[in-house]
Amino acid sequence: MLDDLKADVTAALAGELRTATLWQYSLIDDGHGNELPGYDTPYACEGVRGSYDAQYAGQSGIPRTDAKIELLAGTLAATPKALDKVYIESSWWIVVDVAIDPASVMWVLQCSTTGAAP
């Protein structure tokens, strides 16, 4: 039943949300046996950028400058994780925390602003 819900919501919202790109964080071999942090794989997706309720943010210790970015799971071919970067609405964000809604329809990302593109 939840799989049907995910498919229905994805079909209804695809093309209606903001265009976004998730860049996955990974360790990359520099060719000399050293692992360096990098962002080598972009994943196109759709989502929305919002903010946290002031009371919730205060009680949860979430900085007021952090954004709540929700990505439509059916449009994303990867699983987001901390330190990934998201480009949405002409801004770069770095993922601090990841959750998914109970129906597995939306990835909910707590993100901090970053000026650094991958």
N, C-alpha and C positions, 0 to 999 in steps of 0.2 A: 504494500500500500504506500509506504514512504517513497519507494522507487518511482511509483506513478506520480506522486506529488512532486518529486524533484524534476521529473521530465515535464510535467505540466507547467510548473513555475518557470523552468528554464525556457520553454517554448513561449510562454507569455511575456517574459522580460527580455529575452535576447533581442538585441537591436534597439532597446529602449533606454539602456543605462549608459553611463560614461565609458568611453574606451579607456582601457588600462593595460599596462604591461607589468608582469611580475618577472623580476630577474632573480634567479636562484643563486644563493651564496654557496660556494664550494671551495675546497682547497685544490689548487691547480699546481701541477709539477712545473717548475721553471726550466726544466731540461737539464738541471744540474743536481737533481735529487732533493731539492728543497721544495716544500709545499708552501705556497703563497695564497692568501685569501683572494678570491676572484668572483666575478659574476659573468659566467660564460654562456648562460642559457636564458634567453628571453621567452616568455610565454604570454601571448596576447589573451586578453580576457575582457570582461565587462564588470563594472561595479559602481559604487557610489562612495563619496567621501563625506563624512559627517563629523560630529563632535560628541563628546560624552556629556551627559547631564552633569551639571556642576556638583550636585550633592553626591551622586554616584562616584564621580572622579575624586572628590575630596575624601570620601570614605574608603576608596580603593587605592589611594595613593597614586593615581594617574595624573601626570602633569597636565595642566590646562592647555599646553601647547600641543599635546598629542592628538592625533586624529583617529577616528573610528572608521576604518575602510572596510567595506563589505564587498566581496567579490563573488559573483555568481558562479557557484561551483561547476555547473554544467558547461561553462565557457572556458574553464581553466584546466589544462592538461597536466597540472602538477599539484603537489601538496605544499602549500606555503609553510615556511618555518622561520624561526627567529633569524635575524640578520639578512633575510632576503630584502630586496628593494622593490618598491612599487612606484610606477610613474602614472599619475592620474591627475587630470585637470591642471596640466602644465606644472606640476610640482613633484619632486622626488621625496619619498618617504622610506624609512628603514623600519622593518617589522620588529616589534618588541615582544609581542605575544600573539598567539594564534588560537582561535576557537572555531568551532563549526556549529551551526544551529542544529537542533534535534532532528530535523528532517534532512540534514545534509544538503541543503539548498544554497546556503551562503556561508562563505568563509568570513569570519569576523576577525579583523586584524587591528591590534593596537599598534599604531605607528608613530614614530618621532620624525620630525622634519629633518631632512638632510639636503644639503646643496650639492652633494657629490653624486654624479651619475656613475653608473658602473663602468 
